[in-house]
């Protein structure tokens, strides 16, 4: 009975993480379209939510990588998955609060690694898997997006140099509806898969899935896709501001080039099962589109802040998850620790929400 309760807690926590992933990474899909005024903010967020949901059904290769590529399946217990998710959620909320577009993907994988290290040790972590399937793609993908976006914007400016700016800008705003949609779709194919993989790991740990026949059940796909879609719809407005205006001030052509380049890189990685940071990729593409026009147009100080957040994410999420696992272990190996920690987090979250609502200025009275 206690194992079933723990499984329910883990699944609910996973869906909470998926929700925070959605609102944390909303900026990935919509910031460029909003900043160039290609589409209104609410409409952009709603469209991205729908396409995130759809994208989650297109491939399961990333989910398989998360479930089998980084830690030994036999080392994973319900308590380990719970600690990994809580560490990732806390890091997501910290970076969201400060408006830093860090990687939810790296937070989740870092959390999983940290919890396994705390519970079983380094022998159960795949160093080769981390390097070949996470760290190496994490370095290459933003650089590739930077280069593709930079080349694309150069070609666009050469092709339209003698055209009137007004019609050209209008045309690229319309084109951004397609490139932004492709980016939102690619986000669903990559990011939603990670939560699916973690829930499947929890099902393996509880005996509901054989470790020799790892797969993602259909109901896991549906609930994960729904959670990330709802999170996207809620919007991560702090990070949207950083992504859309603080790195560079984009024109519609740059927005189109950045979105198209990022979508192409993410979809290619999803097709072979690499769990990329979509935030890293679109950030690289935005910088590439800006630098190709004028190097000084990129606010490199803001870009440096983002890079520091990227570098911190894996170790920070791993450390947080290890701490959560240690605290949970004080109550034994059963369900008591996760229940206590869940209750504390729920109380803390409610208190922060109430405080946030109290800090909002009252609505202005309607004019008579």
C-alpha positions in Angstrom: 0.0 0.0 0.0 2.8 2.4 0.9 4.5 1.8 -2.4 1.4 2.8 -4.3 1.1 5.9 -2.2 4.7 6.8 -3.0 4.1 6.1 -6.7 1.1 8.5 -6.7 3.2 11.2 -4.9 6.0 10.7 -7.5 3.7 11.0 -10.5 2.0 14.1 -9.1 5.4 15.7 -8.4 6.5 14.8 -11.9 3.5 16.5 -13.4 4.2 19.6 -11.2 7.7 19.6 -12.6 6.3 19.3 -16.1 4.0 22.2 -15.4 6.9 24.4 -14.1 8.8 23.3 -17.2 6.0 24.6 -19.4 5.8 28.1 -17.8 9.6 28.3 -17.3 10.2 27.5 -20.9 7.3 29.5 -22.4 9.9 32.1 -23.4 11.6 29.5 -25.6 8.7 29.4 -28.0 7.1 32.8 -27.9 9.5 35.5 -26.8 10.9 36.3 -30.3 7.4 36.5 -31.8 6.2 38.8 -29.0 9.2 41.1 -29.1 8.9 41.7 -32.8 5.1 42.2 -32.4 4.4 39.3 -34.8 1.6 38.1 -32.6 -0.1 39.3 -29.4 1.2 37.8 -26.2 -1.8 35.9 -25.0 -2.4 34.4 -28.5 1.2 33.5 -28.8 1.2 31.7 -25.4 -2.1 29.9 -26.2 -0.8 28.7 -29.6 2.5 27.5 -28.0 0.5 25.6 -25.4 -1.5 23.7 -28.0 1.6 22.9 -30.1 3.6 21.8 -27.1 0.8 19.3 -26.4 0.8 18.1 -29.9 4.6 17.8 -30.1 4.7 15.5 -27.1 3.1 12.8 -29.2 5.5 12.9 -32.1 8.4 10.9 -30.7 9.4 8.9 -27.6 13.2 8.6 -28.3 14.1 11.4 -25.8 11.9 9.7 -23.1 13.9 6.4 -23.7 17.2 8.3 -23.3 16.1 9.9 -20.0 14.9 6.6 -18.7 17.9 4.4 -19.7 20.8 6.7 -20.7 22.1 8.4 -17.6 21.6 6.2 -14.5 21.2 2.5 -13.9 17.5 1.5 -14.0 18.1 -0.9 -11.1 19.3 1.9 -8.8 16.1 4.0 -9.2 13.5 3.9 -6.4 10.4 5.9 -5.8 12.3 8.0 -3.3 15.1 8.7 -5.7 12.7 9.9 -8.4 10.9 12.0 -5.9 14.1 13.7 -4.7 15.2 14.3 -8.4 11.9 16.0 -9.2 11.9 18.2 -6.1 15.4 19.3 -6.7 14.6 20.2 -10.3 11.4 22.0 -9.4 13.2 24.1 -6.7 15.9 25.1 -9.2 13.3 25.9 -11.8 11.5 28.2 -9.4 14.7 29.9 -8.3 15.8 30.7 -11.9 12.2 31.7 -12.8 12.1 34.1 -9.9 15.3 35.8 -11.0 14.3 35.7 -14.7 17.2 33.5 -15.8 16.4 31.2 -18.8 18.2 28.1 -17.4 17.6 24.6 -18.6 14.7 22.6 -17.1 16.1 19.6 -18.9 19.5 19.8 -17.3 17.8 20.5 -13.9 15.8 17.3 -14.2 18.7 15.1 -15.3 21.0 16.8 -12.8 18.4 16.0 -10.1 18.2 12.4 -11.2 22.0 12.1 -11.1 22.3 13.8 -7.7 19.7 11.6 -6.1 21.3 8.4 -7.5 24.7 9.6 -6.3 23.3 10.2 -2.8 21.5 6.9 -2.6 23.8 4.4 -4.4 27.0 6.1 -5.4 28.9 7.0 -8.6 29.0 3.4 -9.9 25.3 3.7 -10.8 25.7 6.8 -12.9 26.7 6.5 -16.6 29.5 9.0 -17.1 29.7 8.1 -20.8 26.0 8.6 -21.2 26.1 12.0 -19.6 28.9 13.1 -21.9 27.7 11.7 -25.2 24.0 12.2 -24.7 23.8 15.4 -22.6 27.0 17.5 -22.2 28.4 17.1 -25.8 25.0 17.9 -27.4 24.5 20.8 -24.9 27.8 22.4 -26.2 27.2 21.7 -29.9 23.5 22.5 -30.3 23.6 26.2 -29.2 26.7 26.7 -31.3 25.0 25.1 -34.3 21.9 27.2 -33.8 24.1 30.3 -33.5 25.7 29.5 -36.8 22.5 28.6 -38.7 20.6 31.7 -37.5 23.6 33.9 -38.3 23.9 32.5 -41.8 20.1 32.7 -42.3 19.9 36.3 -41.4 22.8 37.2 -43.7 21.1 35.5 -46.6 17.8 37.2 -45.8 19.4 40.6 -45.7 21.2 40.0 -49.0 18.0 38.8 -50.6 15.8 41.6 -49.4 18.3 44.5 -49.2 16.6 46.5 -52.0 13.1 45.9 -50.9 11.0 48.4 -48.9 11.5 47.8 -45.2 7.7 48.1 -44.3 6.4 45.3 -46.5 9.5 43.1 -45.7 8.9 43.5 -42.0 5.2 42.7 -42.4 6.0 39.6 -44.4 8.5 38.3 -41.8 6.0 38.9 -39.0 3.6 36.6 -40.9 6.4 34.1 -41.4 7.1 34.1 -37.7 3.7 32.5 -37.2 5.1 29.4 -38.9 8.6 29.5 -37.4 7.2 30.2 -33.9 4.8 27.3 -34.3 7.6 25.0 -35.4 9.6 26.0 -32.4 6.7 25.3 -30.0 6.1 21.9 -31.7 9.8 21.1 -31.3 9.7 22.1 -27.7 7.0 19.5 -27.1 8.9 16.8 -28.9 11.9 17.3 -26.6 10.9 18.7 -23.2 7.7 16.8 -22.5 9.6 13.5 -23.2 11.8 14.0 -20.2 9.0 13.9 -17.7 7.6 10.8 -19.5 10.9 9.1 -19.0 11.0 9.9 -15.3 7.5 8.7 -14.7 8.3 5.5 -16.6 11.4 5.1 -14.3 9.1 5.4 -11.3 6.8 2.7 -12.8 9.8 0.5 -13.2 10.9 1.1 -9.6 7.4 0.2 -8.4 7.2 -3.0 -10.5 4.5 -1.8 -12.9 7.0 -1.9 -15.8 9.7 -4.6 -16.3 13.2 -3.1 -16.5 13.9 -5.4 -19.4 11.0 -4.0 -21.4 11.2 -0.3 -20.7 8.4 1.7 -22.4 6.2 4.7 -21.9 2.5 3.9 -21.4 0.0 5.9 -23.4 -1.6 7.5 -20.3 1.8 8.8 -19.3 2.1 10.5 -22.7 -1.3 12.1 -22.3 -0.9 13.4 -18.8 2.7 14.7 -19.4 1.6 16.5 -22.6 -1.3 18.0 -20.8 0.8 19.3 -17.9 3.4 20.9 -20.1 0.7 22.5 -22.2 -1.1 24.0 -19.2 2.2 25.2 -17.9 3.0 26.9 -21.2 -0.4 28.5 -21.2 0.2 30.0 -17.7 3.2 31.9 -19.2 6.7 32.7 -17.8 6.6 36.4 -18.3 9.9 37.2 -16.4 11.9 34.9 -18.7 10.0 36.1 -21.8 11.4 39.6 -21.1 15.0 38.3 -20.9 14.7 36.2 -24.0 12.8 38.7 -26.1 14.4 42.1 -25.3 17.4 41.9 -23.0 19.7 39.8 -25.2 19.1 41.8 -28.4 16.3 44.0 -29.8 15.2 41.9 -32.8 13.5 42.8 -36.0 11.0 40.3 -37.6 13.6 38.9 -40.0 15.9 38.1 -37.0 13.1 36.6 -35.1 12.2 34.4 -38.0 15.8 33.3 -38.5 16.3 32.6 -34.8 13.1 30.6 -34.4 13.6 28.6 -37.6 17.2 27.7 -36.7 16.3 26.7 -33.2 13.3 24.5 -34.4 15.5 22.7 -36.9 18.2 21.9 -34.4 15.7 20.7 -31.7 13.7 18.6 -34.1 16.9 17.0 -35.4 18.1 16.2 -31.9 14.7 14.8 -30.9 14.8 12.4 -33.9 17.9 10.7 -32.5 16.9 10.9 -28.8 19.1 13.7 -27.5 17.5 15.6 -24.6 18.6 19.1 -25.5 18.0 22.2 -23.5 15.6 24.1 -25.7 16.4 27.2 -23.8 20.1 26.9 -24.7 19.3 26.4 -28.3 17.0 29.3 -28.8 19.3 31.6 -26.8 22.2 30.6 -29.1 20.0 31.2 -32.2 18.9 34.7 -30.9 22.6 35.6 -30.3 23.5 34.4 -33.7 20.8 36.3 -35.5 21.9 39.5 -33.6 25.6 39.1 -34.0 25.4 38.5 -37.7 23.8 41.9 -38.2 26.0 43.7 -35.7 28.2 42.2 -33.0 27.5 45.1 -30.7 23.8 44.6 -31.0 24.0 41.6 -28.6 24.1 42.5 -24.9 26.9 40.2 -24.1 26.6 40.9 -20.4 23.1 39.4 -20.3 24.3 36.5 -22.4 27.1 35.9 -19.8 24.4 35.8 -17.1 22.6 33.1 -19.0 25.7 31.1 -19.6 26.5 31.2 -15.9 23.0 29.9 -15.1 23.5 27.1 -17.6 26.8 26.1 -16.0 25.2 26.1 -12.5 22.1 24.1 -13.4 23.5 20.5 -13.4 25.5 20.8 -10.2 22.9 22.9 -8.4 20.0 20.7 -9.2 22.1 17.6 -8.3 23.0 19.1 -5.0 19.4 20.1 -4.2 18.2 16.6 -5.1 20.9 15.0 -2.9 19.8 17.2 0.0 16.1 16.3 -0.5 17.0 12.6 -0.7 19.0 12.9 2.6 16.2 14.6 4.3 13.7 12.1 3.1 15.9 9.2 4.2 15.8 10.5 7.8 12.2 9.2 7.9 13.2 5.8 6.5 12.9 4.3 3.1 9.1 4.4 2.9 6.5 7.0 2.1 6.8 9.1 5.2 9.7 11.3 4.0 8.1 12.2 0.6 4.8 12.9 2.4 6.4 15.3 4.9 8.5 17.1 2.3 5.5 17.4 0.0 3.5 18.9 2.8 6.2 21.4 3.6 6.6 22.4 0.0 2.9 22.8 -0.4 2.8 25.1 2.7 5.8 27.1 1.4 4.3 27.4 -2.1 1.0 28.6 -0.7 2.7 31.2 1.5 4.7 32.5 -1.4 1.6 32.7 -3.6 -0.4 34.6 -0.9 2.5 37.0 -0.4 2.8 37.6 -4.2 -0.9 38.3 -4.4 -0.7 40.7 -1.5 2.2 42.6 -3.2 0.2 43.2 -6.4 -1.3 46.7 -6.6 -5.1 47.0 -6.4 -6.9 47.4 -9.6 -7.8 50.9 -10.6 -11.4 51.9 -10.1 -13.4 52.3 -13.3 -14.0 55.8 -14.5 -17.5 57.1 -13.8 
